[in-house]
Every structure is written in structure tokens, then in C-alpha cells.
Amino acid sequence: MISIVFTLFKTKVTKAELLALQTASSTVVTIPALRTGWRAGQHVRIRVPALGWRLGFEGHPFTISSAPDGEGLILMCKNSGDWTRALHKLAQGQGSTGHSESALGPNAPVDVTMIVEGPHGGMGNTMLPAFSSVLLCAGGSGITHSLALAHDLMTKAATGVVRARTIDLVWVIRTEEAARPLMPTLLDMVNDAKAFEMACLTDRRYGGTSPLPTALRVKIFVTRCPSSSPLKLASTCAANDDSIDISHVTHEANSDPKDPFNDQNPFIDPEVQVAYLSRRPSSAKTTGGFSSSFSTPTPNSARLGSVPLSSIAAYPKRASFDNVVSTLVEETIHRHALERTDSSGVCVTACGPEAMVESVNIAVRSVDVDRRRAVGGVDFEEECFGY
């Protein structure tokens, strides 16, 4: 009884907008009236009476993909069952008869009344801003969880409370078509992060008191992409909107033996890593921080943070999470060695299919004791989903 009472206090009836994403087979739910009251990484249960008596009062959980204090609560609902497929049809303006009921066309948002319960879950006592580095791993629609965390961290970075110098988001997706609807959002976030870095670096160069910049580095792995077919994620967005800056976006056509994400090179030699972290800004080639171009240290070389690192890179292959985790741990260790400060650890989160989450978990457990101690510990947070 007490549980029911508390549930009623956390339940709201509000208006929501539904937008169908055709290529991603998903529905975006936006609730403008709910702008705060949750933490990044939490989820809500929603009910949509417009779906009819059979489905209208079924409660389904979805991770909140927007940070609080923004433009509203946003959910992404992937078609994975009868309920989500019915929601997708409703977002297309189709009623129970299957005929279009929206006079605005299939691409226009559809307004519905929604019952929202929550928020629930979250990161608990884990304080992401306190870590020296943060790695967010997502598989498929698990990107909603990582997006919320990344957005929240980058928003807080401007206030100087985020210790991490790098926020790395690794997204594993099957096809380009599934990733394309979210590319404008990712590009906007990275562009904002790059502008924030530039402002901080310029101010500090002239003696200002701006906080140390935090970079957002996005890696997209497209698993079902023929090697003969180059990735065109960013160029497609630029073609649709010429105001989008894609100068920091790279598309890898094939595997580079010097690429830290190459499966044949699971660890980077420490001397090479130090050379990268000590590179000269004028000669360095930055591709999201994990660069395949390293320069020789010089007496006047700059430390990490001399140039903006925020970027997006796309790879036509599967992700090796052993590579990703070990590379980030090495980078964090050597960054703090150069700065002569103690590292406060690396936090790794994973949201997606169970097999992917387990792969990330194994990669975290594989970090040897010495590196784990040197980096200040490696924490792991997981959120699984299944169909």
C-alpha cells in the first residue's frame, strides 16, 4: 500500500509529442512540461491511453536521454515489440484502422496525453564528475543512457565541477541508417564542447581563471558496413544543413596498424603515449584524442589540453572494448604523470544488449592491478536491456 501511495506521488499526467524516426525504427517522445526532477541515467515508465484499452495502460520503462534543466524530458523508444510498434504507428499519425489521422503529414509531431511514472534508478552514489576520465559505452538504442550522461557532464563542465579532462562516448551500431537520425544531436554536442574548449584555452593562455577544458570524443562503430562502402554519416548531415561544422569529424575507411582501436594493437607503448600527450600543438593531428599520429617530445612541447580534442570518428568495424578501456587507462595515467597530480580513477558505463555489456565488463576486469592502482581505480556501471 505504501509503495502504491509513493508511486502515485511520482506519477504525472501530461502532454507529449511523438516523432517517428523512419530509418532508425524508433519514436522520439518529448515532454516539454517536464524540465527537471531527474538525474542523468535515470528512467521513467510511460503509459499512452491513445493506444487503446489493450495497450494504453501498459507501463513501459525507458531511459531518459536528456539532461535535466534543458528543453524537456526526451525518450527514445525503439521498435522491439507490440507496444513500441503501436507507439511508432501512432507517431506516424495512424490510428487503430491503420489510416493516417494527421493532417500535418507523417513527419509532423503527434500530440498525445501521457502518464509518466518516475524517475527511477540512476547511478546511485557514483559521482561521475569526480573521476579523471569517463568512458560511456552504448549499443544500439542504449545510446539514450550515454547521451544523457554526456550531456549532463558537459553542462556541468562549464561550472568547473567536472574533474575529467575527457568524456569518451563509444557507440556500437549495426548500420549507418540507424545512426543517422542522432548525428545532428551528436554533432551539436561536440561542436559545443569544442567551442567550450577553445574559450577555456584562450582565456587561460592570457592569464584568465577559466576551468580546465573537458573534451567530448565520440567514436561510432558501424558493424554492418562493407569495407568497399565508405561511411558518410557526417557528410549527409552537412548536406542537409550547411551550418553544421564537420571539420572535426573523421571516417576511417580501413584499419590502420597504428590505430589504437585496431584489434591487432591492444596496447599502446607507454613511450609512444607520452609522446602523444607531449605533442606540439602545431604539428599534432588530433582525431578525438586517441590519435594515430604521434610526434616526438620536444623541450617546449605542450601537455594534453593545448589544443581542443572534441571530435567524432566513425569506424566500419566492431569495437574492441579491451582496446578502448586499456588505451584510456594508459592515457589517464600518463596525463597525470605529466601534470604531477594524482588520478581519481576512470569510470566506465555500459548500456545496451547483454552481450555488449558483458564485453565491456570483461575489458574492465582485464585491467591489471598495477595500472588499476596507478589510475586510481576503474569503476564499472552497467544497464542491460533485452527483447
C-alpha positions in Angstrom: 0.0 0.0 0.0 2.8 2.4 0.9 4.5 1.6 -2.4 1.3 2.4 -4.3 1.0 5.8 -2.5 4.6 6.8 -3.3 4.1 5.7 -6.9 1.0 8.0 -7.2 3.1 10.9 -5.9 5.7 10.2 -8.6 3.1 9.9 -11.4 2.1 12.8 -13.7 -0.4 13.2 -16.5 1.0 15.5 -19.2 1.1 16.3 -22.8 3.8 14.7 -25.0 5.0 15.0 -28.6 5.7 11.8 -30.7 8.0 11.9 -33.7 8.6 8.8 -35.8 12.2 8.2 -37.0 11.8 6.0 -40.1 15.4 5.0 -40.7 16.1 4.1 -37.0 12.7 2.4 -36.5 12.3 4.4 -33.3 10.0 7.0 -31.8 11.2 10.2 -30.1 9.0 11.2 -27.1 9.4 14.8 -26.0 7.6 16.1 -22.8 8.2 19.9 -22.8 6.4 20.4 -19.4 8.9 18.2 -17.5 12.2 20.1 -17.4 13.7 19.0 -14.1 13.3 16.5 -11.3 15.6 13.6 -12.5 19.3 12.8 -12.7 21.2 11.7 -15.8 21.0 7.9 -16.2 17.5 7.5 -14.6 14.4 6.1 -16.4 10.7 6.6 -16.3 7.7 4.3 -17.0 5.2 5.7 -19.5 1.6 4.9 -20.5 -0.2 6.2 -23.5 -4.0 5.9 -23.3 -4.3 6.8 -27.0 -3.0 3.3 -27.8 -6.4 1.8 -26.8 -7.7 -0.4 -24.0 -5.4 -3.3 -24.7 -2.1 -1.4 -24.8 -3.0 2.1 -23.5 -2.4 1.4 -19.8 0.6 -0.9 -20.0 3.6 0.7 -18.3 7.0 0.5 -20.2 10.3 1.8 -18.9 12.6 4.0 -21.0 15.9 5.7 -20.1 15.8 9.5 -20.2 18.1 10.7 -23.0 18.2 14.4 -22.0 19.9 16.1 -19.1 17.8 18.0 -16.5 17.1 21.7 -16.8 17.0 21.6 -20.6 14.2 21.9 -23.1 12.2 19.0 -21.6 12.3 15.3 -20.9 13.2 13.2 -24.0 12.9 9.5 -24.6 13.8 7.3 -27.5 11.6 4.2 -27.9 13.0 1.6 -30.3 10.6 -0.7 -32.1 11.1 -4.0 -30.3 7.6 -5.3 -29.5 3.9 -4.9 -30.0 3.7 -1.8 -27.7 6.6 0.1 -29.2 5.4 -0.7 -32.8 2.0 0.6 -31.9 3.6 3.8 -30.5 5.5 4.2 -33.7 2.3 3.9 -35.8 0.7 6.4 -33.5 3.6 8.8 -34.1 3.1 8.4 -37.8 -0.5 9.6 -37.4 -2.1 6.1 -37.8 -4.9 5.0 -35.6 -6.2 1.6 -35.0 -7.5 1.4 -38.6 -4.0 1.9 -39.9 -5.1 5.1 -41.9 -3.4 8.4 -41.4 -5.2 10.7 -39.0 -2.7 13.6 -39.0 -3.4 16.4 -41.3 0.2 17.6 -40.8 1.8 14.7 -42.6 3.8 11.7 -41.4 6.9 13.7 -40.4 5.0 16.1 -38.1 4.9 15.6 -34.3 1.8 14.0 -32.9 0.4 15.3 -29.6 -0.8 12.8 -27.1 -1.7 12.6 -23.4 0.9 10.6 -21.5 1.1 9.1 -18.0 4.6 9.4 -16.7 5.8 7.5 -13.6 9.2 8.1 -12.0 12.0 8.8 -12.2 13.6 5.5 -11.1 17.2 4.0 -10.9 20.2 6.0 -11.9 23.9 6.0 -11.0 23.2 5.8 -7.2 26.2 7.1 -5.2 28.5 7.2 -8.2 29.7 10.8 -8.8 30.8 10.9 -12.4 32.2 14.5 -12.2 34.8 13.3 -9.6 36.6 10.9 -12.0 39.7 11.8 -14.0 38.2 10.1 -17.2 34.8 8.9 -18.1 34.0 6.3 -20.8 30.4 5.8 -21.9 29.8 2.7 -23.9 26.5 2.2 -25.8 25.0 -0.5 -28.0 22.1 0.4 -30.3 19.3 2.3 -28.5 21.5 2.2 -25.4 22.8 5.5 -26.7 20.0 7.2 -24.8 21.6 6.4 -21.5 25.1 7.6 -22.6 23.7 10.8 -24.3 22.1 11.9 -21.0 25.3 11.3 -19.0 27.4 13.0 -21.6 25.1 16.0 -21.9 24.9 16.3 -18.1 28.7 16.2 -17.7 29.4 18.7 -20.5 26.8 21.1 -19.0 28.4 20.8 -15.6 31.9 21.2 -17.0 31.3 24.9 -17.6 31.0 25.4 -13.9 34.3 23.8 -13.2 33.0 20.9 -11.1 33.9 18.2 -13.6 37.4 16.8 -13.0 37.5 14.7 -16.1 39.5 16.2 -19.0 38.0 13.7 -21.4 34.4 12.3 -21.8 34.6 9.4 -24.3 31.4 8.1 -25.9 31.6 4.8 -27.8 28.5 3.8 -29.8 28.2 0.4 -31.5 25.5 0.4 -34.1 24.6 -2.0 -36.9 24.0 0.3 -39.9 24.6 3.9 -40.9 20.8 4.3 -41.3 20.3 3.5 -37.6 22.9 6.1 -36.5 22.0 8.9 -39.0 18.9 10.4 -37.0 21.1 11.1 -34.0 24.1 12.5 -35.9 22.8 16.2 -35.7 22.5 15.8 -31.9 26.0 14.3 -31.6 27.5 17.0 -33.9 25.8 19.8 -31.9 27.2 18.4 -28.6 30.7 18.0 -30.0 30.6 21.5 -31.6 29.5 23.0 -28.3 32.3 21.1 -26.4 34.9 22.2 -28.9 33.8 25.9 -28.6 33.9 25.5 -24.8 37.5 24.1 -25.0 38.6 26.9 -27.3 37.1 29.5 -24.9 38.8 28.0 -21.9 42.2 27.6 -23.6 42.2 31.1 -25.0 41.2 32.6 -21.6 43.9 30.6 -19.7 46.5 31.5 -22.3 46.0 35.1 -21.4 46.0 34.6 -17.6 42.3 34.0 -17.1 40.7 31.8 -14.5 38.6 29.6 -16.7 38.3 26.0 -15.6 40.4 23.4 -17.4 38.5 22.3 -20.5 36.7 19.0 -20.9 36.7 17.3 -24.3 33.9 15.2 -25.7 35.2 12.5 -28.0 32.7 10.3 -29.9 33.6 7.0 -31.5 30.9 5.3 -33.7 31.5 1.7 -34.8 29.2 0.5 -37.6 29.3 -3.3 -37.6 27.4 -4.0 -40.8 29.3 -1.8 -43.2 31.0 -3.2 -46.3 34.7 -2.2 -46.5 34.1 -1.1 -50.1 31.4 1.3 -48.9 32.8 4.4 -47.2 31.0 5.9 -44.2 29.1 9.2 -44.9 27.5 9.9 -41.6 28.8 13.5 -41.2 28.7 14.5 -44.9 25.0 13.6 -45.1 24.2 15.9 -42.1 26.3 18.7 -43.7 24.4 18.3 -47.0 21.1 18.8 -45.1 22.3 21.7 -43.0 25.3 23.8 -44.3 25.6 25.5 -40.8 26.9 22.2 -39.3 30.6 22.2 -38.7 32.1 18.7 -39.6 35.7 19.8 -39.7 36.4 17.6 -36.6 34.8 14.5 -38.0 36.8 11.6 -39.4 35.7 8.5 -41.2 38.0 5.5 -41.2 37.8 3.5 -44.4 40.0 0.7 -43.2 42.1 -0.4 -40.2 45.4 1.4 -39.6 48.1 -0.7 -37.8 48.9 2.3 -35.7 45.3 2.9 -34.7 44.8 2.3 -31.0 41.4 0.9 -31.8 42.9 -1.7 -34.2 42.3 -5.3 -32.8 45.9 -6.2 -33.6 47.3 -3.5 -31.4 45.6 -3.9 -28.0 48.1 -1.8 -26.0 50.0 1.4 -26.8 53.6 1.5 -25.9 54.0 3.9 -22.9 56.7 5.9 -24.6 54.6 6.5 -27.7 51.7 7.5 -25.4 53.9 10.0 -23.6 55.0 11.4 -27.0 51.3 11.9 -27.9 50.4 13.6 -24.7 53.5 15.8 -25.0 53.0 16.7 -28.7 53.4 20.2 -30.1 50.0 21.8 -31.0 51.4 23.0 -34.3 52.3 19.5 -35.6 49.8 17.3 -33.8 46.9 15.6 -35.7 44.0 15.3 -33.3 41.4 12.6 -34.1 39.4 12.5 -30.9 42.4 12.2 -28.5 43.2 8.6 -29.5 45.4 9.8 -32.4 47.2 7.6 -34.9 49.7 10.3 -35.5 52.3 10.8 -32.8 55.1 13.3 -32.6 58.4 13.3 -30.8 58.5 15.2 -27.5 60.4 18.5 -27.5 61.6 20.7 -24.7 58.9 23.2 -25.5 56.2 20.7 -26.1 52.7 21.2 -24.6 50.7 18.9 -22.4 47.3 17.5 -23.1 44.9 20.4 -23.2 46.9 22.6 -25.5 44.5 22.1 -28.4 40.8 21.1 -28.5 40.3 17.4 -28.6 36.5 17.2 -29.1 35.7 15.2 -32.2 33.7 12.4 -33.8 35.2 9.4 -35.6 33.4 6.6 -37.4 34.8 3.1 -37.9 33.4 0.4 -40.3 34.1 -2.5 -37.8 33.3 -3.9 -34.5 34.7 -2.3 -31.3 37.4 -3.9 -29.3 36.5 -2.8 -25.8 39.8 -4.3 -24.5 41.5 -1.7 -26.7 39.2 1.1 -25.7 39.5 0.6 -22.0 43.2 -0.1 -21.8 44.0 2.9 -24.1 42.0 5.2 -21.9 43.6 3.9 -18.8 47.1 4.4 -20.2 46.2 7.9 -21.4 44.9 8.9 -18.0 47.9 7.5 -16.2 50.4 9.4 -18.4 48.4 12.6 -18.4 48.5 12.8 -14.6 52.2 11.8 -14.6 52.9 14.8 -16.8 50.8 17.1 -14.6 52.3 15.5 -11.5 48.9 15.0 -9.9 47.0 12.0 -8.5 44.4 10.4 -10.8 41.0 10.0 -9.2 40.1 7.0 -11.3 38.3 6.0 -14.5 34.5 5.3 -14.6 33.2 3.1 -17.4 29.5 2.8 -18.1 27.7 0.4 -20.5 24.2 0.3 -21.7 22.9 -2.0 -24.4 22.4 -5.7 -25.2 23.6 -8.1 -22.5 26.4 -9.5 -24.7 27.9 -6.0 -25.3 27.6 -5.0 -21.7 29.4 -8.2 -20.7 32.2 -7.5 -23.2 32.8 -4.1 -21.6 32.7 -5.7 -18.1 35.3 -8.2 -19.1 37.5 -5.4 -20.6 37.3 -3.5 -17.3 38.2 -6.6 -15.2 41.1 -7.3 -17.5 43.0 -4.1 -16.5 45.9 -5.4 -14.5 46.4 -4.5 -10.8 49.4 -2.1 -11.3 47.5 0.0 -13.9 44.3 -0.1 -11.9 46.3 1.2 -8.8 48.1 3.8 -10.9 45.0 5.3 -12.4 43.2 5.4 -9.0 40.8 2.6 -9.7 38.4 1.6 -12.6 34.7 1.6 -11.7 32.1 -0.1 -13.8 28.3 0.8 -14.1 26.0 -1.3 -16.2 22.5 -1.1 -17.6 21.2 -4.1 -19.6 18.2 -4.4 -21.8 16.7 -7.3 -23.8 13.9 -8.1 -26.2 
